[in-house]
Amino acid sequence: MPTNLSDEISTTISASAVLKGLRKSKYTIWALFGVVIALFSLYAIVTDGFELFFTRLYDGLTNGFIYSAMAIALVLIYKATGVINFAQGSMAMLGTFVAYVLIVEQGVPTLLGILIAMALSALFGAGIERVLIRPFDPTNHLPITIITLGLFLGINAFAGLIWLYDPRAFPTPFPSGADDYFELFGARLRYDRLGIWIMVGLMFVLLTLLLRKTKAGLAFRSVSSSIESSRLVGINVGRTLQFGWALAAAVGTLAGCLIANTTLLEPNFMNRVLIFSFAAATLGGLDSIGGAVVGGLIVALVETMAGGYIDVIGSELAATTALAVIVVVLVVRPNGLYGSKRIERV
Amino acid sequence: MTTAALLRVAGLHASYGPIQVLHGIDLEVHAGEVVVVLGANGAGKTTTLRAVCHMVATKGVVELEGHSIAGTSTTDIARLGVAHVPQGRGTFIDLSVEENLIVGAFARKDKDIQADVASWYEVFPRLAERRLQQAGSLSGGEQQMLAVARAMMSRPKLLLLDEPSLGLAPMIVADLFERLGRLNREQGMTMLVVEQNANLAFDIASRAYVLEAGEVALSGRSDELRHDDAIRRAYLGY
C-alpha cells in the first residue's frame, strides 16, 4: 500500500510546505498591521488624551458592528446566490419600518417588535427568492443582479409612498437615558451602544452555530460550495437558497433596527450604511461571515480614527479614507482577508 | 435476463441547447452488475450519465426499477437511490472530509449515518486521517476515494461513476478499481461506469457498451468484447 501512495504522499508534503509559506506571509501582514495600529494609537493618545481616544474607539466599534451586521446579510446572499444583493438595504429599511409600526404605533415591546419584524422579513425574503429569483438559472448572475437593483428602487419608492420622507426616531430595547452609561478607560460607554455590540455578537454566534451544526446549515454550505453536487446528493437547491434569503432578510432587519436608533428612520436611511457594508463584506472576502465582522470593524475604525485624528482628512474625507484602505488591502489580498481561494484539482 | 432491469434506457436523446449529443441510446443495467460505457472523446459517455440523472435536456425512456424517471428532477432521482459521481468528482471543496461524507447521506432519515461514516473510514483510512481537513486540500486520488465514499453514504441502488481514473496516477487507478470491484463483489453494488481505461474497466465489468457519435455502436459481455479486434485496437492499444 505505501508504494501505491508514495507519489500522493509527496504531493501532500509539497502542498503543506506551500501552505506553511502562505501562513507565514499572513502573519507578517498581520504583524505589520499591528505595528501600524499600535503606533497610531500611541500618537492618538499622546496628542488628544486617553478619554477622547476611547470615546472614538467606542464610536468606531458601534459603527463597526452595525456595518458588520449588514455585511453578514450581504455575505449570506452572496454565498447562496453568488450575487451582491443591492436591495439588501431596502429590504432592511422595510423591515425596520414594520418594526416601527409594531413598536411605536401598536405599542409592542421593543425587543419583541424587532423579533417579529425579523420573522416577517424572513418570510418576505423567502417570497422574493421564490417569485423573483428562482425562475432564473442560479449560475447566471447578471439577471439576478439586475433584479436586486430593481428591488432596491421599487422598495424605496414603495416605502416613500406609505411613510413619506420625514425622519422618525426609532426606539432602542436598551436603557438609553442621559445617565445610562458607565466609564471604561476614562471614557463613557453607553448601555444602548454596548447593547448593539452584544446583539450583533449574539447574532453572529447563533448564525455560526446554525450554519455549522444543523442540517439546514450543512445544506446551505453545500449549495454555496457546488450547486450541481448538491443536487446529486439530493439537496433541494431552491429551498436551500430560499432559506439563505430568509436568513439574510432577518439579519438585515436586525441591522436596520439597530442602525435606525443611532440615525433616524426614513426610506433612504440605509443607503449610506449599505455602501460601507459592501466595503466591509468585500474586505472580509465576500463569502466569509467572520470576515464580514472583521471587515466591518476595520472600515468603521479607520473611518472614525482617521477622520478624528488626521486634520487633512477630517469628517469630509473619512469615508473615502476607509475605502482607500480597502483598495490597498485588496491589492495585497485579492480575495479579501478571509475569502476562500478557488483552487481545484483536476 | 428475466428480471426487470434496475436501470433501463431506451431511445434516449439528449442535447445541450441546439446541439444534439445522444441520438437514441439503448442500455440496461441489472441489479448486481457492473456495466461499463466506453467510447472516444465526444462520443456521449458523460452525457449518457448526465441524461440518466436529468442534468441535461432529454427525450426518451429512462426507467429505474420499472418506473419512469425521465421527467424527475436531479434532486429526486438522487433521493430515489441513484448516486452519481460526476467527472471532476464533485467534491464540496469548502467542506471538511467528514462533512462531505455526512452530506452524502443528506436524503437519509435513519440513525446509522455516523456508523456508516466510521465504516467508510475503515475502507479508506486515508480519509480518516484527514477527516477535519478541507476536502479541497486533498490530492486527486484522495478526492476520488472521498467521492466514492460520499456517493455510497446515500446507500444507493445504483452507482454512476464518470471517468473515475481521470487525472490519477496509474498505481492509484489500479488501487481504485480493485476497491470498486470489491464493492461490487462484497456488497453487490450495481454500477454504471464511464471509463477511458478499457483494460481496467473490463476487469470489473460484466458487460460493456461502446458509444460512437451518440449511438451504441457495440455491446456485449466484457470477456467477449475484450477479444474483439476492433475494440482491442481502439481502446486497449495492442
Contacts between the chains, C-beta under 8 A, distances in Angstrom:
chain1	res1	chain2	res2	distance
A	3	B	171	7.4
A	4	B	171	4.8
A	4	B	172	6.7
A	4	B	174	7.8
A	4	B	175	5.0
A	5	B	126	7.4
A	5	B	141	7.4
A	5	B	171	7.9
A	5	B	172	7.4
A	7	B	169	5.5
A	7	B	171	7.4
A	7	B	172	8.0
A	8	B	139	4.8
A	8	B	141	5.3
A	8	B	142	7.0
A	8	B	169	7.6
A	8	B	172	6.7
A	11	B	139	5.3
A	12	B	139	5.9
A	15	B	137	6.8
A	15	B	139	7.8
A	19	B	137	7.7
A	215	B	106	7.7
A	218	B	95	7.9
A	218	B	99	6.4
A	218	B	102	6.8
A	218	B	103	5.7
A	218	B	106	7.6
A	219	B	103	7.7
A	219	B	106	6.8
A	221	B	92	7.8
A	221	B	94	6.7
A	221	B	95	6.2
A	221	B	99	7.7
A	222	B	92	5.4
A	222	B	95	6.6
A	222	B	103	5.1
A	222	B	106	7.7
A	224	B	94	7.4
A	225	B	92	4.2
A	225	B	93	6.3
A	225	B	94	4.4
A	225	B	95	6.0
A	226	B	90	6.4
A	226	B	91	7.9
A	226	B	92	5.8
A	226	B	93	7.7
A	228	B	55	7.3
A	228	B	86	6.8
A	228	B	90	6.6
A	229	B	86	7.2
A	229	B	90	3.8
A	229	B	91	7.4
A	229	B	92	6.0
A	231	B	55	7.7
A	231	B	73	7.8
A	231	B	74	4.2
A	231	B	75	5.1
A	231	B	78	6.8
A	232	B	53	6.9
A	232	B	74	6.7
A	232	B	78	5.6
A	232	B	83	7.6
A	232	B	84	4.9
A	232	B	86	6.6
A	232	B	90	6.2
A	233	B	78	6.0
A	233	B	103	5.7
A	233	B	104	5.6
A	233	B	106	4.9
A	233	B	107	7.2
A	233	B	150	7.3
A	233	B	154	6.6
A	234	B	75	5.6
A	234	B	76	7.7
A	234	B	78	3.8
A	234	B	79	4.3
A	234	B	106	5.4
A	234	B	107	3.6
A	234	B	154	6.9
A	235	B	75	6.6
A	235	B	103	7.5
A	235	B	106	5.5
A	236	B	75	5.5
A	237	B	75	6.9
A	340	B	94	5.9
A	342	B	93	8.0
A	343	B	93	7.8
A	343	B	136	6.4
A	344	B	88	7.6
A	344	B	93	6.6
A	344	B	136	7.2
A	345	B	136	7.8
A	345	B	138	7.9
A	345	B	139	7.3
A	345	B	140	5.1
A	345	B	143	6.5
A	345	B	167	7.5
A	346	B	88	6.8
A	346	B	140	7.6
A	346	B	166	7.8
A	346	B	167	5.3
